[in-house]
Amino acid sequence: MSDQAGVRSRRGPITLGPDHTARHPPFTFQFTKVCEHPRVDNPNTAQPPAHLLDQAPGAPVRSGIPEHGRIPKYYAVKARIAALIEELGDGRTLPTERDLAVRYEVARETVRQALRELLLEGRLRRQGRGTVVAGPKLEQPLSLASYTEGVRRQGRTPGRNLISLDRFPCPPVLAAEIGAAVGEPVWHMERVLLADDERVGLESTYVAVARVPGLDGDFEPDSSFYAYLRDELGIAFGDADERIETVLATPREALLVGTPPALPMLLIHRLSRDTSGRPLERVRTLYRGDRFSFTTHLGHTAGAADTGAADNA
């Protein structure tokens, strides 16, 4: 592996195992500077750690390499493939596992493990029988803006495929969340989310039939539900509560979204209210962890002390 700023990589001698097969020890890294930096009165004149000079602000510190320098062999290969990804660019085909194993002088299983992590991180994607460099992740704002607005803002074409639209009596567990009485008719609409015809998520929406009585007739299921509420029914969103967690897709969800069951997903639960504070909808949205990131803007709430955020940091 090529030398980096402040880091030197090396691999020890090859040894023979009990089965007389050659075994390569894992790559190790030696740091020219570790954590022991001299304390000075004026930090502006101190020599900065070498790894900070070339490190991107959003990247893991020291490229994820511990101070002791020892990392698994696959991680060293992963770093080299990541550099290759940057050279190739979006949509370009990656060399085969066999070619990468020959290039980096490692076993194919080592390459396979590195590729698995890069696929989970969304750096790569499968295309047919090959592997290509994935484009940037979709950035979905954590706001009352709809999925449609968030995708269009990034120059992508949003879409949805309707899986089901069912009407059923409201159960007690759902009644308070959507402002309906127990037993009152409720809609459940399930749709696959698309971006440029790529399946990227799965959305379940629960809303009282009394609020949207014509949902099964005058709503286009591949369009924005929020735009329908605003433009056709005059219902405006006032605020919402959201909870985000990481989950693994169920077998059914993985099949609908087109992902392996082991792929981490981002799950958002949303309870929305209209401008009068009346409960409106309950939404459960599953996003592909390899294709989505979320953004939000933070600021002081009305009446908050200027030092409140700093005191709680």
Residue frames relative to the residue before (quaternion, step in Angstrom):
aa qw qx qy qz dx dy dz
M 1.0000 0.0000 0.0000 0.0000 0.00 0.00 0.00
S 0.5105 -0.6727 0.4372 0.3093 3.58 -0.91 0.87
D 0.5686 -0.6020 0.4406 0.3466 3.55 -1.18 0.67
Q 0.1872 -0.7460 0.6297 0.1092 3.56 -1.17 0.73
A 0.6837 -0.4692 0.3479 0.4374 3.55 -1.32 0.24
G 0.8546 0.0903 -0.0911 0.5031 3.55 -0.70 1.10
V 0.7264 0.3729 -0.2252 0.5316 3.61 1.23 -0.02
R 0.0608 -0.7757 0.6267 0.0427 3.57 -1.03 0.78
S 0.1924 -0.7904 0.5729 0.1001 3.57 -0.82 0.97
R 0.0446 0.7803 -0.6229 0.0326 3.53 -1.17 0.60
R 0.1979 -0.7502 0.6141 0.1448 3.54 -1.26 0.32
G 0.4709 -0.7165 0.4529 0.2444 3.53 -0.88 1.03
P 0.7183 -0.4392 0.3106 0.4413 3.58 -1.31 -0.03
I 0.5147 -0.6212 0.4982 0.3177 3.53 -1.25 0.56
T 0.1202 -0.7820 0.6087 0.0594 3.56 -1.01 0.88
L 0.4266 -0.6814 0.5297 0.2703 3.55 -1.29 0.33
G 0.3515 -0.7355 0.5450 0.1964 3.56 -0.92 0.95
P 0.7421 -0.3995 0.2880 0.4547 3.58 -1.31 -0.02
D 0.7059 0.4340 -0.2704 0.4901 3.58 1.11 -0.57
H 0.5024 -0.6938 0.3857 0.3428 3.57 1.35 0.35
T 0.4853 0.6186 -0.4724 0.3983 3.58 1.11 0.61
A 0.5447 -0.6333 0.4417 0.3274 3.52 -1.09 0.73
R 0.0928 -0.7911 0.6039 0.0298 3.52 -0.96 0.89
H 0.2389 -0.7562 0.5957 0.1271 3.53 -0.88 1.04
P 0.3973 -0.6866 0.5390 0.2833 3.61 -0.86 0.80
P 0.6149 -0.5591 0.3872 0.3992 3.60 -1.16 0.44
F 0.5851 -0.5477 0.4550 0.3882 3.54 -1.24 0.50
T 0.0869 -0.7658 0.6325 0.0768 3.57 -1.09 0.68
F 0.2527 -0.7672 0.5765 0.1231 3.52 -1.19 0.62
Q 0.1712 -0.7657 0.6129 0.0936 3.53 -1.00 0.86
F 0.2546 -0.7745 0.5641 0.1308 3.55 -0.83 1.02
T 0.4157 -0.6912 0.5297 0.2622 3.54 -0.98 0.83
K 0.7659 0.1203 -0.0963 0.6242 3.58 1.27 -0.44
V 0.1774 -0.7761 0.5941 0.1150 3.54 -0.87 0.89
C 0.7932 -0.3158 0.2116 0.4757 3.62 -0.86 -0.86
E 0.6044 0.5853 -0.3660 0.3976 3.57 1.20 -0.34
H 0.0956 0.7868 -0.5988 0.1152 3.56 -0.14 1.31
P 0.5271 -0.6457 0.4348 0.3407 3.60 -0.91 0.80
R 0.3975 -0.7019 0.5394 0.2415 3.54 -1.01 0.84
V 0.0327 -0.8010 0.5974 -0.0214 3.55 -0.82 1.00
D 0.5841 -0.6000 0.4213 0.3483 3.54 -1.20 0.55
N 0.7705 0.2474 -0.1397 0.5706 3.59 1.03 -0.74
P 0.2656 -0.8108 0.4944 0.1662 3.63 -0.12 1.23
N 0.5728 0.6133 -0.3854 0.3837 3.60 1.15 -0.42
T 0.7068 0.4357 -0.2627 0.4915 3.59 1.18 -0.44
A 0.5062 0.6561 -0.4293 0.3591 3.60 1.23 -0.08
Q 0.5057 -0.6211 0.5023 0.3259 3.55 -1.17 0.61
P 0.3633 -0.7517 0.4937 0.2435 3.65 -0.55 1.03
P 0.6100 -0.5378 0.4165 0.4063 3.60 -1.16 0.49
A 0.5797 -0.6380 0.3805 0.3348 3.57 -0.92 0.91
H 0.6632 0.5353 -0.3297 0.4061 3.59 0.95 -0.81
L 0.6289 0.5522 -0.3446 0.4253 3.61 1.16 -0.44
L 0.5765 0.6294 -0.3758 0.3609 3.59 1.17 -0.47
D 0.7919 0.2713 -0.1329 0.5307 3.58 1.03 -0.75
Q 0.5337 0.6620 -0.3941 0.3487 3.59 1.25 -0.11
A 0.4253 -0.6740 0.5405 0.2697 3.57 -0.95 0.89
P 0.5772 -0.6333 0.3802 0.3482 3.63 -0.89 0.88
G 0.7369 0.4164 -0.2422 0.4743 3.61 1.04 -0.67
A 0.5495 0.6283 -0.3871 0.3917 3.58 1.27 -0.02
P 0.6149 -0.5279 0.4099 0.4185 3.61 -1.19 0.33
V 0.5455 -0.6140 0.4561 0.3426 3.58 -1.05 0.76
R 0.8393 0.0650 -0.1161 0.5272 3.57 -0.98 0.98
S 0.5557 -0.6321 0.3707 0.3929 3.58 1.17 0.63
G 0.6629 -0.5289 0.2944 0.4406 3.58 1.19 0.58
I 0.5352 0.6309 -0.4035 0.3907 3.60 1.28 0.05
P 0.4483 -0.6998 0.4772 0.2857 3.64 -0.68 1.00
E 0.6519 -0.5355 0.3728 0.3863 3.54 -1.25 0.47
H 0.6494 0.5153 -0.3373 0.4461 3.61 1.07 -0.61
G 0.4978 -0.7247 0.3768 0.2915 3.59 1.26 -0.11
R 0.6112 0.5688 -0.3635 0.4132 3.60 1.20 -0.17
I 0.0731 0.7848 -0.6096 0.0851 3.56 -0.80 1.05
P 0.5925 -0.5550 0.4233 0.4022 3.60 -1.17 0.41
K 0.6245 -0.5610 0.3914 0.3768 3.54 -1.15 0.62
Y 0.6484 0.5371 -0.3399 0.4190 3.60 0.93 -0.85
Y 0.6308 0.5470 -0.3443 0.4293 3.60 1.08 -0.69
A 0.6179 0.5244 -0.3405 0.4767 3.57 1.08 -0.68
V 0.6475 0.4982 -0.3110 0.4856 3.58 1.04 -0.81
K 0.6189 0.5498 -0.3393 0.4467 3.58 1.01 -0.79
A 0.6493 0.5176 -0.3194 0.4567 3.59 0.96 -0.84
R 0.6726 0.4862 -0.3015 0.4695 3.58 1.00 -0.78
I 0.6361 0.4982 -0.3339 0.4855 3.59 1.05 -0.68
A 0.6138 0.5466 -0.3502 0.4493 3.60 1.04 -0.72
A 0.6423 0.5014 -0.3206 0.4829 3.58 1.04 -0.74
L 0.6294 0.5269 -0.3257 0.4692 3.57 1.07 -0.73
I 0.6076 0.5583 -0.3419 0.4497 3.58 1.06 -0.76
E 0.6527 0.5108 -0.3129 0.4639 3.57 0.96 -0.85
E 0.6551 0.5102 -0.3126 0.4612 3.58 1.03 -0.73
L 0.6885 0.5084 -0.2903 0.4280 3.58 0.93 -0.88
G 0.3106 -0.7583 0.5188 0.2437 3.60 0.83 -0.96
D 0.7164 -0.4865 0.3090 0.3933 3.53 -1.32 0.45
G 0.8351 0.2518 -0.1898 0.4508 3.53 -1.07 0.86
R 0.5641 0.6009 -0.3976 0.4033 3.60 1.22 -0.20
T 0.4942 -0.6798 0.4710 0.2678 3.53 -1.13 0.76
L 0.3827 -0.7154 0.5441 0.2139 3.54 -0.97 0.93
P 0.5677 -0.5688 0.4485 0.3912 3.63 -1.08 0.53
T 0.6118 -0.5701 0.4033 0.3716 3.58 -1.19 0.47
E 0.6728 -0.4741 0.3703 0.4306 3.55 -1.27 0.29
R 0.6423 0.5328 -0.3240 0.4458 3.57 0.95 -0.88
D 0.6775 0.4912 -0.2954 0.4610 3.58 0.89 -0.94
L 0.6591 0.4984 -0.3142 0.4674 3.58 0.98 -0.80
A 0.6277 0.5347 -0.3385 0.4533 3.59 1.02 -0.74
V 0.6556 0.4909 -0.3053 0.4858 3.58 1.01 -0.80
R 0.6518 0.5362 -0.3181 0.4318 3.58 0.91 -0.91
Y 0.7929 0.3086 -0.1495 0.5037 3.59 0.88 -0.95
E 0.4054 -0.7554 0.4404 0.2665 3.57 1.33 0.17
V 0.5241 0.5851 -0.4376 0.4375 3.54 0.84 1.04
A 0.6285 -0.5208 0.4114 0.4057 3.56 -1.32 0.15
R 0.6106 -0.5676 0.4041 0.3763 3.58 -1.17 0.53
E 0.6114 0.5504 -0.3581 0.4416 3.61 1.05 -0.64
T 0.6093 0.5378 -0.3485 0.4670 3.59 1.11 -0.65
V 0.6495 0.4968 -0.3029 0.4894 3.57 0.97 -0.86
R 0.6450 0.5430 -0.3202 0.4319 3.56 0.95 -0.91
Q 0.6582 0.5017 -0.3144 0.4651 3.59 0.97 -0.81
A 0.6378 0.5160 -0.3249 0.4705 3.58 1.01 -0.76
L 0.6638 0.5030 -0.3028 0.4633 3.58 0.96 -0.84
R 0.6039 0.5653 -0.3581 0.4331 3.59 1.03 -0.75
E 0.6821 0.4776 -0.2979 0.4668 3.58 0.88 -0.88
L 0.6569 0.5044 -0.3164 0.4624 3.59 0.96 -0.78
L 0.6153 0.5221 -0.3388 0.4838 3.59 1.13 -0.59
L 0.6627 0.5027 -0.3045 0.4640 3.59 0.93 -0.86
E 0.6847 0.4806 -0.2769 0.4727 3.57 1.08 -0.70
G 0.5080 -0.6735 0.4113 0.3452 3.57 1.25 -0.15
R 0.4436 0.6873 -0.4650 0.3387 3.59 1.20 0.29
L 0.7728 0.1889 -0.0886 0.5993 3.57 1.20 -0.64
R 0.0665 -0.7726 0.6251 0.0892 3.56 -1.29 0.23
R 0.5009 -0.6423 0.4938 0.3045 3.52 -1.21 0.59
Q 0.0231 0.7733 -0.6331 0.0244 3.54 -1.06 0.79
G 0.7964 -0.0730 -0.0014 0.6004 3.53 -0.24 1.29
R 0.7687 -0.2918 0.2446 0.5139 3.56 -0.76 -1.04
G 0.6683 0.4943 -0.2986 0.4690 3.57 1.27 0.02
T 0.3842 -0.6787 0.5745 0.2485 3.53 -1.40 -0.07
V 0.0793 -0.8088 0.5826 0.0074 3.56 -0.80 1.03
V 0.5832 -0.5645 0.4548 0.3667 3.53 -1.31 0.39
A 0.3479 -0.7507 0.5280 0.1912 3.58 -0.75 1.07
G 0.5094 -0.6280 0.4934 0.3205 3.54 -1.21 0.52
P 0.7089 -0.4311 0.3159 0.4602 3.59 -1.25 0.00
K 0.5684 -0.5988 0.4419 0.3508 3.56 -1.18 0.57
L 0.5116 -0.5999 0.5135 0.3386 3.53 -1.25 0.50
E 0.2363 -0.7621 0.5874 0.1351 3.57 -0.96 0.87
Q 0.1069 -0.8035 0.5853 0.0200 3.54 -0.49 1.22
P 0.3549 -0.7469 0.5132 0.2297 3.63 -0.63 1.02
L 0.3569 -0.6885 0.5841 0.2397 3.55 -1.10 0.73
S 0.4170 0.6644 -0.4888 0.3818 3.53 0.20 1.34
L 0.6507 -0.5062 0.3811 0.4186 3.56 -1.30 -0.10
A 0.4218 0.6748 -0.4869 0.3601 3.59 1.24 0.16
S 0.4913 -0.6775 0.4654 0.2881 3.56 -1.06 0.72
Y 0.6731 -0.4539 0.3918 0.4329 3.53 -1.35 0.18
T 0.6205 0.5643 -0.3342 0.4300 3.58 0.97 -0.87
E 0.6830 0.4870 -0.2921 0.4593 3.58 0.85 -0.96
G 0.6589 0.5267 -0.3138 0.4359 3.57 0.96 -0.87
V 0.6829 0.4751 -0.2905 0.4728 3.59 0.95 -0.84
R 0.6593 0.5100 -0.3178 0.4520 3.59 0.92 -0.82
R 0.5976 0.5813 -0.3608 0.4181 3.58 1.07 -0.68
Q 0.7232 0.4104 -0.2352 0.5032 3.59 1.16 -0.51
G 0.5926 -0.6205 0.3510 0.3749 3.55 1.23 0.38
R 0.5447 0.5904 -0.4111 0.4309 3.57 1.22 0.39
T 0.4314 -0.6864 0.5225 0.2643 3.57 -1.26 0.39
P 0.2591 -0.7858 0.5401 0.1539 3.61 -0.51 1.13
G 0.0625 0.7869 -0.6129 0.0349 3.54 -1.24 0.44
R 0.1522 -0.7735 0.6082 0.0930 3.55 -1.30 0.23
N 0.1918 -0.7356 0.6355 0.1351 3.52 -1.20 0.64
L 0.3659 -0.7403 0.5227 0.2119 3.57 -0.72 1.08
I 0.2306 -0.7614 0.5940 0.1199 3.56 -0.87 1.02
S 0.7834 -0.1802 0.1424 0.5775 3.57 0.88 -0.90
L 0.0706 -0.7367 0.6692 0.0668 3.54 -1.32 0.50
D 0.0362 0.8310 -0.5449 0.1059 3.55 -0.26 1.33
R 0.2303 -0.7361 0.6230 0.1304 3.52 -1.24 0.66
F 0.1223 0.8023 -0.5679 0.1371 3.59 -0.74 1.05
P 0.6068 -0.5595 0.4082 0.3900 3.63 -1.20 0.40
C 0.4960 -0.6840 0.4479 0.2923 3.58 -0.87 0.94
P 0.3148 -0.7455 0.5536 0.1966 3.63 -0.76 0.98
P 0.6712 -0.5169 0.3354 0.4121 3.62 -1.16 0.44
V 0.6583 0.5430 -0.3247 0.4079 3.59 0.94 -0.83
L 0.7198 0.4351 -0.2365 0.4865 3.58 1.18 -0.53
A 0.5170 0.7086 -0.3964 0.2711 3.58 1.15 -0.64
A 0.7210 0.4426 -0.2656 0.4623 3.59 0.69 -1.03
E 0.6385 0.5648 -0.3358 0.4008 3.60 1.02 -0.74
I 0.7925 0.2600 -0.1457 0.5320 3.61 1.03 -0.69
G 0.5220 -0.6792 0.3987 0.3276 3.58 1.24 0.26
A 0.5156 0.6204 -0.4269 0.4087 3.58 1.04 0.75
A 0.4955 -0.6294 0.5043 0.3225 3.55 -1.26 0.42
V 0.5962 -0.5568 0.4336 0.3828 3.56 -1.17 0.57
G 0.7929 0.2632 -0.2239 0.5018 3.56 -0.81 1.03
E 0.5190 0.6268 -0.4178 0.4039 3.59 1.26 -0.21
P 0.5612 -0.6218 0.4117 0.3590 3.65 -0.99 0.72
V 0.0604 -0.7888 0.6112 -0.0232 3.54 -1.00 0.96
W 0.3505 -0.7049 0.5770 0.2175 3.54 -1.17 0.70
H 0.0435 -0.7270 0.6804 0.0822 3.53 -1.28 0.59
M 0.0347 -0.7991 0.5993 -0.0319 3.55 -0.64 1.19
E 0.0741 -0.7952 0.6018 0.0034 3.57 -0.75 1.10
R 0.0467 0.8091 -0.5794 0.0863 3.56 -0.78 1.09
V 0.3881 -0.6665 0.5838 0.2538 3.54 -1.21 0.66
L 0.3239 -0.7500 0.5480 0.1798 3.57 -0.88 0.97
L 0.1373 -0.7987 0.5847 0.0368 3.57 -0.98 0.93
A 0.0468 -0.7384 0.6699 0.0620 3.52 -1.31 0.50
D 0.8027 -0.1111 0.0080 0.5859 3.58 -0.37 1.25
D 0.6864 -0.5139 0.2482 0.4507 3.57 0.99 0.98
E 0.5415 0.5748 -0.4219 0.4454 3.60 1.24 0.24
R 0.4117 -0.7076 0.5175 0.2490 3.58 -0.86 0.95
V 0.0027 -0.8410 0.5382 -0.0558 3.57 -0.60 1.14
G 0.8309 0.0288 -0.0046 0.5556 3.61 1.15 -0.16
L 0.2613 -0.7319 0.6101 0.1547 3.52 -1.40 0.11
E 0.0859 -0.8300 0.5508 -0.0196 3.56 -0.71 1.12
S 0.0876 -0.7660 0.6359 0.0341 3.56 -0.99 0.96
T 0.0707 -0.8070 0.5863 -0.0082 3.58 -0.72 1.13
Y 0.1101 -0.7697 0.6276 0.0397 3.56 -0.97 0.98
V 0.1439 0.7780 -0.5955 0.1391 3.59 -0.79 1.03
A 0.5431 -0.6296 0.4448 0.3330 3.57 -1.06 0.74
V 0.5320 -0.6312 0.4607 0.3262 3.58 -1.00 0.83
A 0.6042 0.5806 -0.3551 0.4144 3.60 1.06 -0.69
R 0.6681 0.4896 -0.3077 0.4682 3.60 1.10 -0.61
V 0.7992 0.1032 -0.0299 0.5913 3.60 1.04 -0.76
P 0.0733 -0.8662 0.4924 0.0430 3.61 0.55 1.14
G 0.7527 0.4001 -0.2259 0.4715 3.62 1.06 -0.61
L 0.2452 0.8185 -0.4964 0.1534 3.58 1.19 0.41
D 0.7149 0.4564 -0.2585 0.4624 3.58 1.00 -0.74
G 0.7464 0.3995 -0.2293 0.4803 3.60 1.23 -0.07
D 0.8275 0.2279 -0.1004 0.5033 3.58 0.80 -0.96
F 0.6033 0.5217 -0.3787 0.4695 3.61 1.19 0.43
E 0.3270 -0.7228 0.5778 0.1918 3.56 -0.92 0.97
P 0.3785 -0.7867 0.4345 0.2214 3.63 -0.34 1.18
D 0.6654 0.4787 -0.3268 0.4704 3.63 1.17 -0.29
S 0.6137 0.5467 -0.3458 0.4528 3.60 1.27 0.14
S 0.6800 -0.4915 0.3617 0.4065 3.57 -1.34 -0.01
F 0.4023 -0.7130 0.5259 0.2306 3.57 -0.78 1.06
Y 0.6402 0.5305 -0.3304 0.4467 3.60 1.01 -0.76
A 0.6435 0.5055 -0.3224 0.4758 3.58 1.00 -0.78
Y 0.6192 0.5399 -0.3346 0.4616 3.60 1.07 -0.73
L 0.6591 0.5011 -0.3100 0.4674 3.59 0.90 -0.89
R 0.6990 0.4787 -0.2701 0.4575 3.57 0.91 -0.92
D 0.7808 0.3898 -0.1967 0.4470 3.58 0.68 -1.10
E 0.7607 0.3834 -0.2045 0.4822 3.59 0.97 -0.81
L 0.8013 0.2818 -0.1334 0.5106 3.59 0.98 -0.79
G 0.4247 -0.7329 0.4465 0.2882 3.58 1.26 -0.12
I 0.4658 0.6582 -0.4547 0.3781 3.60 1.17 0.56
A 0.1129 -0.7982 0.5909 0.0310 3.56 -0.70 1.12
F 0.4432 -0.6844 0.5134 0.2673 3.55 -1.08 0.75
G 0.2690 -0.7718 0.5575 0.1454 3.53 -0.99 0.88
D 0.7603 -0.2207 0.1783 0.5843 3.57 0.78 -1.00
A 0.1374 -0.7836 0.6021 0.0680 3.55 -1.32 0.19
D 0.2775 -0.7031 0.6242 0.1976 3.52 -1.32 0.42
E 0.0679 -0.8046 0.5899 0.0096 3.56 -0.96 0.92
R 0.0918 -0.7541 0.6468 0.0677 3.52 -1.24 0.62
I 0.1425 -0.8008 0.5803 0.0396 3.57 -0.83 1.04
E 0.0933 0.7822 -0.6124 0.0673 3.55 -1.01 0.85
T 0.4314 -0.6673 0.5415 0.2744 3.54 -1.32 0.31
V 0.0346 0.7970 -0.5990 0.0694 3.57 -0.84 1.00
L 0.3975 -0.6311 0.5854 0.3177 3.51 -1.40 0.02
A 0.5086 -0.6561 0.4613 0.3132 3.57 -0.95 0.84
T 0.4764 -0.6200 0.5344 0.3211 3.55 -1.18 0.60
P 0.6741 -0.4788 0.3378 0.4497 3.64 -1.15 0.28
R 0.6563 0.5037 -0.3210 0.4609 3.61 0.96 -0.80
E 0.6674 0.5021 -0.3037 0.4585 3.58 0.91 -0.91
A 0.6422 0.5211 -0.3261 0.4580 3.58 0.97 -0.83
L 0.6431 0.5228 -0.3192 0.4596 3.57 1.03 -0.78
L 0.6811 0.4915 -0.2911 0.4581 3.59 0.93 -0.87
V 0.7264 0.4148 -0.2359 0.4946 3.58 0.97 -0.86
G 0.4187 -0.7351 0.4480 0.2890 3.59 1.20 -0.41
T 0.5444 0.5949 -0.4080 0.4281 3.56 1.03 0.82
P 0.5775 -0.5373 0.4519 0.4167 3.60 -1.23 0.23
P 0.5806 -0.6015 0.4078 0.3671 3.64 -1.03 0.64
A 0.6680 0.5209 -0.3059 0.4346 3.60 1.11 -0.57
L 0.5137 0.6569 -0.4255 0.3516 3.62 1.23 -0.11
P 0.4269 -0.6978 0.5029 0.2791 3.65 -0.72 0.97
M 0.1492 -0.7793 0.6062 0.0540 3.54 -1.06 0.88
L 0.3473 -0.6928 0.5882 0.2312 3.55 -1.27 0.50
L 0.1267 -0.8114 0.5701 0.0231 3.56 -0.62 1.16
I 0.0738 -0.7900 0.6086 0.0114 3.56 -0.85 1.04
H 0.1470 -0.7417 0.6502 0.0749 3.52 -0.96 1.00
R 0.0179 -0.8110 0.5843 -0.0222 3.59 -0.80 0.99
L 0.0985 -0.7381 0.6654 0.0517 3.53 -1.10 0.90
S 0.1057 -0.8346 0.5406 0.0049 3.57 -0.44 1.24
R 0.1391 -0.7671 0.6220 0.0732 3.53 -1.25 0.62
D 0.4789 -0.6503 0.4976 0.3166 3.57 -1.18 0.51
T 0.7474 -0.4285 0.2682 0.4311 3.57 -1.29 0.03
S 0.6606 0.4795 -0.3151 0.4841 3.60 1.20 -0.30
G 0.5619 -0.6251 0.3694 0.3964 3.58 1.33 0.02
R 0.4804 0.6700 -0.4353 0.3616 3.57 1.25 0.14
P 0.5119 -0.6441 0.4597 0.3344 3.65 -0.85 0.86
L 0.1822 -0.8200 0.5402 0.0510 3.54 -0.96 0.92
E 0.8194 -0.0969 0.1259 0.5507 3.60 0.64 -1.07
R 0.1882 -0.7180 0.6518 0.1558 3.48 -1.39 0.33
V 0.0538 -0.8261 0.5598 -0.0371 3.57 -0.60 1.18
R 0.0911 -0.7449 0.6589 0.0514 3.54 -1.10 0.82
T 0.0163 0.8218 -0.5650 0.0717 3.58 -0.43 1.24
L 0.1709 -0.7748 0.6061 0.0560 3.52 -0.88 1.07
Y 0.0820 -0.8023 0.5911 0.0124 3.58 -0.71 1.10
R 0.5200 -0.6238 0.4829 0.3277 3.56 -1.09 0.70
G 0.4316 -0.7304 0.4720 0.2396 3.55 -0.73 1.10
D 0.6763 0.4895 -0.2983 0.4627 3.59 1.16 -0.51
R 0.7489 0.3866 -0.2145 0.4936 3.61 1.21 -0.22
F 0.7599 0.3570 -0.1958 0.5067 3.61 1.21 -0.16
S 0.0014 0.7142 -0.6975 -0.0581 3.47 -1.37 0.51
F 0.3132 -0.7596 0.5440 0.1706 3.57 -1.19 0.48
T 0.1431 -0.7847 0.6005 0.0568 3.53 -1.09 0.78
T 0.0236 0.7836 -0.6207 0.0075 3.54 -1.19 0.55
H 0.3352 -0.7075 0.5813 0.2216 3.55 -1.27 0.39
L 0.1826 -0.7948 0.5739 0.0745 3.56 -0.82 1.02
G 0.1180 0.7822 -0.6053 0.0891 3.55 -1.10 0.71
H 0.6495 -0.4999 0.3889 0.4207 3.54 -1.30 0.16
T 0.3957 -0.6738 0.5622 0.2708 3.54 -1.10 0.68
A 0.6692 -0.5050 0.3484 0.4193 3.57 -1.21 0.46
G 0.8273 0.2130 -0.1776 0.4886 3.54 -0.88 1.02
A 0.4942 0.6597 -0.4415 0.3545 3.59 1.21 -0.04
A 0.5156 -0.6394 0.4704 0.3225 3.55 -1.07 0.74
D 0.5957 -0.5997 0.4003 0.3539 3.55 -1.08 0.74
T 0.7354 0.4175 -0.2310 0.4811 3.58 1.05 -0.74
G 0.3997 0.7590 -0.4599 0.2294 3.60 1.22 -0.06
A 0.6817 0.4941 -0.2993 0.4489 3.57 0.86 -0.96
A 0.6617 0.5065 -0.3103 0.4575 3.56 0.97 -0.87
D 0.6607 0.5219 -0.3181 0.4357 3.59 0.96 -0.85
N 0.7299 0.4212 -0.2317 0.4859 3.57 1.11 -0.67
A 0.4568 0.7029 -0.4487 0.3097 3.62 1.25 -0.07
